[in-house]
Amino acid sequence: MGAAAQLVGAAHSQRSTAAVELPLIVPLERVARDVTVALEGAGTVPEACQRAVDVLATHTPAMIGVMLAVKDHLRCVAATGSWQVYASIPFGVGVSGRVHRTGQTAVVTDVAADPDYISLGPRVEAEICAPVPGADGRPAGALNLEWTTAVEPDRWRPVVEEVARRIGARVAELGGPPTESGSEKLLRHALAFSTARDERELLNDSLLAAREVSGLSTPVVLLPRPGGARAFRDYRYPTPLGDRLASLDREVLGRIAVRARRHGAAYTLGDPADFDAHGFELLTSIGVGTMITVPVGPGRDSTAEPASAGGVLLVVDERPIRPNPAVANLLELLAAHAWTSMDRLETLRQLSEKASSDPLTGLRHYGAFGERLATAAAARTALLAIDVDQFKQLNDAYGHQAGDRILVDLAHTLQSALRSGDELYRIGGDEFAAVIEVQRAEEALAIAERLVAAARLIGRTVSVGVAMRAPEESATETLHRADVALYEAKRTGRDAARVAAG
């Protein structure tokens, strides 16, 4: 079928496939007149399209559908003649999609030979699909007719094209193709929430959804921070109002967040000139004329700090508009779904951290170390192999609990002695490793010697082997050279650092 993608569950009457095409000469003028009268009496776009389809159906047993562009697909807004009618298709798909893309009428007399034809239901003998023009001259959709009986396409083509033209003119008069409802927008964005890779991407997706669902210009999320709150906004769609809001002091934003979260209730403010904006004077002073606020996350807080369990979705606009309660309800659903997705991301992060971390010291373990070393840049990365001197004797003399305390103390000490950005791992019982970015082997040796000195300060000693990652060298080869240098340090007295041969 040349119409669209999801089966409509509306009971259109199935005309008999044994019907013949009547009349043999299509009365173009009469059809055009009847369609024009029907269109003039319609008050909405779907009603206008359905009236035009109903008029056409009195002249032909064809399966008829009107597809209009809505967001990123063609949606069937009116149909008759068959139970099996597609509800929507992505742009460019099927014969209707081709017509919408090219703006050219398609006449298909052998559907099996047309690569774009989508087969659905009874065998189709012929199809005519004409573009429905938009107000800007570009196609706004398509009018599609399909026959299961013999038909003369040359006689019907001018009729279909004229009806499509008149439908387009009336649709333009009524404001254009129907837009997505708030519920449809919310459902579309829900998938993006579920696939967000991190908190920042999720917050950006949430703000985009809030803008589209509410119709207001500036959505922000107030996130609790020490001393107040921070305004998180989507920098892809900046507004002057958003800039002014984000520039407010954290303590001020914190007070706004506290008031907005109080009692866990969502509410709206429309046109502060007519409605009491008490408590939000700071917002009205920077030009906020309309506001919808929704708590994000569980919990209530009436203290001086914003609720630590969540934040506030604040959707504002400079225009004074009285918000629709249904929109506020949709934003509540949006915020709830966003929080659930954020909770999922945090759970995944914690699981990932546990899977890649040593439970005793908290350092990442051998698996994460191998992944990091595999991506290390040659000639700019050094590997430090670190071993606790005489750890077995200490463990045997004082017991495993004392040995564990030594490892924990050393892990904290070595981590503190490294530079910001250097990475420390526990890769064995008493074996540690560090991956550091340096320019020369001398610089790496100096850091290794700093680790040796730090261990002495807590009454322990370590031996360190240093190897610079060489070009064309595998991670295993670099680790082997560092181990060789480590054992050289132990052989020559321990409590020292050595650099591996190049």
N, C-alpha and C positions, 0 to 999 in steps of 0.2 A: 504494500500500500504506500502511496506517495505522501502520506500525511505526517505521522509522528510516532512517539515512543512508548506510551504506557496505556494499557487498555482502560478505556472509560467504562465505568459500570453503570451507565445510564441506559435505560431500555428504549432505544430508538427502534421504531418498527422496521422489521426486515421485509423489504418488498420482495415479491416473488421474482426469482431469477428467470421465470418464464415470460416476464413482461416484455412487450415490444416497445421500441422507441416511438413515441407519439408526441407532438405531430411530426410529420416528415420534414416540414419546413418550419424552422424555429421562428416564432413571432418576436423578433428582437425588440421592436418598439413597445409591444405590449408588456414583455418581461421587464424592460427598463422602466416603464411607467409604474408598474405594480411594485417594483423594488423601491423606486423613489418614494412612493406613498408610504410604504411600510417603514422605510428608514426615517422619514420625517416624524413619524409617530413614536419613535423610540427615544427613551430618556437616558439610556446608558449604552456603553459600547457593546457589552454582551447581548443586550436586548436588540440592538440594531443589527448585529451580525446574525442573530437567530431569526429575526424577521426576514432578512434577505434570503437566508437559506430556506425558510419555509415557503417563500414565494417561488424560488427555483424548483422546489420539490413538487409543486403543483404542475410543472411542465415536463418533468423528467423523473424516471425511477433511479437516477444515479445516486450513489453514495456521495454526500456533499459535506465538506468541512471547511471552516474558516480558521486559519492559523495566524496568530498575531505574535509579534516579537515581545517577549516579556523577560527582562534581565538577560540571560545568556541562552535562551532557548525559544523555540516557537511553541506557543500554547494553543491548543484547540479551544476556542471560545464559543463555537456554535457548530452543530452537526445534525444531520438527519439522514435517514435512508439505511442505516445499518447499526447493529449492536457493536460491531467491531470497528471502533474508531480510536486512533491513537490520541492520547491526551497531550503529549508534548514530545518534541525532539530537539536535540542540540542544533545550533546553527550549522548549516551546511550539510545536514544529514537528510537522505531521502530526496524525492523529487521536489517536495515542497521546500526543503532546505536549499536545494540548488536554485530554485526560482527566486527565493528570497535573497540569495547571495548575488545572483546575476541580474535580477530585474527583468528577465526574459521569460515569456510564456513557454511552457513545455507541453507538447502534444505527443503522447506516447501511445502508439498503436500496437506495439509488441512489448508488453511489460517484461517478458522474460529476457529481452535483449537489452534492457536499460539497466546499467550497472547501479543506478541510484534507487531503483524501485525496491520498496520494502513489501514483501508479500504478507498478506494477512487476510484470512477469511476466504470467500469464494473467489474463483478465477475471474480476473478482470480482463475485459476485452479492450478497453481504451481508457485513457486518463488525460484530462486537460487541467493544467494548474497555471493560474495567472497571478502575477504579483499584485498585492494590495498596496497602492502607493501611500506613503506617509506625507505629512505636512511639508517636509523638507524635500520632497521629490524622490527620496530613496524608498525602497520597499519597506513597508511596515509589517508585512506578512504575506499570506498567500491564500487564494481561494482555490480549493481542490475538488474536482468532480471525477468520479470513477464509475464506469458502466460495466455491468456483467452481461449485457446484451449488445447486439450490434448497434453501432451508432455512426453517424457521419461527422467526424471531428471538425471538418472545415465549416460545417454549418453552425456548430456549437462554439467554436473558438471566439468569434466576435461577441457572442452573448456573455460568455464567461468573463472576457476581458472588460466588457462594459459594466457588468455587475460588480466586478472587483474594483473598478475605478470609482463607482458610486459608493461602495462600502468604505473605501479609503477616504473619500471626501467627508462622509458622515462621521467616521471615526475621528478625523482631524477636528471637526466641529465640536465633538464631545470631549476633546482634550487628549486624544491619542490612545494608544493601546493601554489596557489596564495594567497597573503596576502590581508588584508583589504586595500581598497583605503583610502586616506586621508579623503574623504567625509564620508565614512562609519564609520571611527573612530570617526569623529566629531559628527555624529548622535548618535553613541553609548554613547558617553560621555555626550551628551546633557541631557539625562535622569538623569544621576547622578547629574548634576547641579540643575535640577528641584527638586530633593529630598534631597539636602543638608540641614542639620539641623541648621548650623550656618556658620559664615563667614570663620572660620578656615577650616572646612570641605570643603566648596566651593572652597577656594583657593587651597587646596591640590588636589581636583578633577581637577581643572583648570590646575595645573602644570603637573599632570599626562597626561592629554589630550594633552597639548602642546608638551610634550616629544614624545608621540606616533605619533602625527600628523606631527611634523617637522622632526623627526629622529635625532634631535640634543640632546646632552647629558644633558644639564643643563638649565632648565627653572627657572626663578625667577620672582617675581612681586615686583616692586619698589613702595612702598606705601608712600605717603607724610606724613611727621612728622615734628614737630617743629625743625627748624634748618637744614632741609634737607629731607632725605628719608631713609626708612629701606628696606632691601632686605628680602622678605618673600620667603622661599624655603621649599620644601617638604623633611623633614629630613628622610623619609623612603628610599629615593634614593639619598644619598649624593654623591657628586663628589668633587675631589680636587679643580676643577675650581670653583665650587659653594662655597666652603669654602673660597677661596681667594676673591671671589666677595663679600660675606657677611661680610668679615672683613674690607672692605673699610669704611672710615669715612662717617658718615651720610651726612655731607656737600658735600663730593665728590659724593655720590650716588644721592644727590639732584640735583647737576649740570648735571649729566648724565640723570636724569629723565626729567629735564627741556629741555635739548637738544632733547631727544627722543620724547617729547610731542609737541615740537614746530610745529605749523601749523596743529597739529592733524593728521599728516601723518604717515603711516607705511612704513618702508623701511628696506633694508637689507645691510649687509656688508659681503663680502666674500673674504677671504685671504688678510689681510692687506699688505702682501708683494707685491701684484699686484694692489690693489685698494687703493684709498686715504682714510685713516682712521682718517682724521683730526677731532679733537674734541673728539675723543674716545681713545686717547693715553693711558689713565689710564686702559682701558679695554685690549688693546693689550699688555700692559706691564705686565699684570698678566696672559697672555697666551690665550686670546680670539682670535681665528682664524676665526670664523664665527659668525655672529649675525643677528637675526631678531628681530626687536623691533616694538611693536604695542601699541598705547595708549589704556588704559582701562578706560572707562567712558567718559562722554561728556566734552567739554570745551577745550580751548587752553590757554596756558600761556607762555609768553616769558620773564617773570620777573626772579628775582633771586631765587624764590621759586617754587617748583613743583606745578602744578595745583591742587588746593584743591578738585576739582570735581572728580578726579580719579588718577590712577597711570599709570604704564607702565609694560607691559609684555615683558620681555627680555629673549630671548631664544638663548643660546650661545653654542659653542663647541670649543675645542682646535684644532680640525682638520680644515684645510682651505678648505672649500667647498663653491662653488658658489650656494647660495640658489635658489630654484625654485620659481618663482613668484606665482605659484599656491599655494604653501605651505603658503606663506605670506598672501594670500587672505583667506585661511582657518583659519589661526590664527587670522585674523581680525574678522571673524565670531565667532570664539571661544571666543575672548575677549568681543565682543558685547553681546553674550549670557550669559557669566559669569557675566557681569555688570548688565544685566537685572535681573538675579537670585539674585545678591547681593542686588539690590534695593528692590526686593521682600522680602528678609529676613529682611531688615531694616524696611520696612513698617509693616511687621508682628510683629517685635519687638516693634515698637511704639504703634501699636494697643493693643498688650498684656500689655504694660506698662500702657496705658490709662485705660484699662479694670480693672487693679488691683491696681490703684492708686487713692488717694483722690485728686480731682481737686483743692481743696483749699490749702492744705499744701504740696502736692506732696508726702506725705507718702503713703505707701501701706495700703489698707484698710482691712476690716474684713475678706473678703474671703481669701486673701493671708495670713493673720494672722492665720486663722484656718488651712490652709494647712501646714504652718510652724510648728505650735504647734503639729499637728498630727504626725509629724516626729521627734519631739524632743526626745533626748535620756534621758531615766530615770536616775535620780540621778546625771546627769551632766548638766541639763538645768533648768534655773529658769525663771519664768514668773513674770513680773512686771506689775501690773494693776495700771494705773496712772489717776487721776482725778483732774481737775482744781477746786480749792476751790472757792465756792461762785460765780461760773460762771454765773448762772441764774440772780443773782442780778446785776452783771456787765452788762450783756446783756440788761436787762430791763432798767438800768439807762442810758446807753450810746448808745444803739442801736446795731443792728445786724452788721453793718459795723465795729464798734469798737470791737465787739466780735470776728469778723473774724480776725481782725488784731492781737488781743491777741492770738488766736489759732495759727496763722502763726508764730508769734514771739516765742511762746512756743515750737512749733514743731522744729524750727531751734535751739533753745537753748538746748532742751533735746537731740536732735540728736548730737549736738556738745559735750555734756557731756558724751555720751556713748563711749565705746571703739570701736576700729576698729573691725568689725565683728559682733558687737551687732546690733540687728534689732529693729527698732521702727515703730509702726503702729498707725494709727488713727482708732479706732474701734467704735466710736460713736460721738455724738455731741461735748462733751468736755471730751471725754474719749480717752486715749492713752494706749498702751501696748507695752512692750519691751520683746523680747526673747533673753536671754543671756546664754552663755556657762560658767559655773562655777563649781568648785569642792565642795564648801561648801555653806551653807545658809548664813554664816557670810560674805562671799565674795559678795553674791548677795545683802545683806542688805547694804553693803558699797557703792555699785554702786547706789542703790536706794536713799541713803542719799545724794550722789553727785548730783542726779537729783533734789532733793528738794532744795539743796543749789544753784544750777544753776538757778532755777526759781526765787529765792529770789533776785538774782543779777539784774533781769529785772523788779523787783517790783511786782512779782506775787508769789502765793504760790500753791503748789500741794500736794496731799496726795498720798502715794504709798503703795500698798500691794504686798508682796513678797511671792511666793510659789515655792518650788522646785518640779519638776516633779517626782512623786514617781513611783516605779515599779508597773506594772499592773494597773496604774491609767489612766483613759481616759483624753483626752484633756479638756473635759467639766468639769471634776472633779477638774483638776488643776486650771482652770479659776475660778471656784466657790470658791476655798480656797483662791485664791489671792484677790477676791472681798471681802470675809469676812475680810481679813486682812486690805484691803483698808478702809472699813467702820469702823473698829476699830481705824484706824488712824484719821479718821474724827471725830469719837465720842469723842476721847480724846484730841481734840483741833486743828486738821488739821495741815498742814505744817510739815508733818512728814512721816516716813516710818515704817511699821510694817511687821513682818514675820508671815506667817500663821502657825498654829499648824501642826505637821507632820501627 
